[in-house]
Amino acid sequence: MPLETELETFKNILPNLLNSPHRGKWAVIHGMDYDTWHCYEDALQFGYREYGLKPFLVKQILEPTHVLVTL
């Protein structure tokens, strides 16, 4: 699955990031490496500059939300 490693890395680092000054910022994750940025645009620009067309994930550092769907 694309970005599986990046999603797993985000899941693993999220608790520490939530309890730090990085809460609310944006994480750029490639493999198991990550960096944080103040805004989405800067994070995305960094991702493309650093990784080019290699897969990377940009995700905001916030508490997970759960959506209940009923049919």
C-alpha positions, 0 to 999 in steps of 0.5 A: 500500500502506498505511504504505508511506512509513512502512515505508520511512522506518523502513528508512532510519533504522534503522541510525542508530537502532540505533547510538544510545541509541534502540536498544530504544525504540519509533519512531512514524513518520508519513510521513517524520517520527518520534519515539521513546518508551521504551514501546509504550503511550506511543508509541501514545498519542502517535501517536493524540494527534498524528495521530488517525486518519491512518496512523502506524507504531509499531515497536520499534527492534531488529535485523531478524529473518529467519524461514525458512519451508520447505514 
